[in-house]
Amino acid sequence: MTSWVVQSGFLSSSKVVAKDAQHAGRALENSSTSDADLHTVCGVLLVDIESANASLPTSDDRATTLLSNAYTNLGAGANECYNASSSTSARAKALKSLSSGLGELSEASARIASVSTP
């Protein structure tokens, strides 16, 4: 598992994805965020998620499942964010997906740390 972590750049990519998701969340919470700004922030998040997802599978089935679920929810949140515009309900849906994805990313990170520790 340690070699996968190094080869995939998981530590840095997971930090980037988490920061991008948090940035998108702040943009969604701000009702004055323009469509253009949402498109930029959420588009960047989606690109980073797709890049991280390309490193799957890991050498641990459970970690792969957790990461896949995280990237699926984060990707859904990025797409929902991109299309949310000024819709309060669409923004709430995107925030929920992002929150779920971040929770799963955290769980996956803990799993990876536990199976990577000698």
Sequence and secondary structure as in RCSB ss.txt:
>XXXX:A:sequence
MTSWVVQSGFLSSSKVVAKDAQHAGRALENSSTSDADLHTVCGVLLVDIESANASLPTSDDRATTLLSNAYTNLG
AGANECYNASSSTSARAKALKSLSSGLGELSEASARIASVSTP
>XXXX:A:secstr
 HHHHHHHTHHHHHHHHHHHHHHHHHHHH TT  HHHHHHHHHHHHHHHHHHHTT   SSHHHHHHHHHHHHHHH
HHHHHHHTTTT HHHHHHHHHHHHHHHHHHHHHHHHHHHHH  
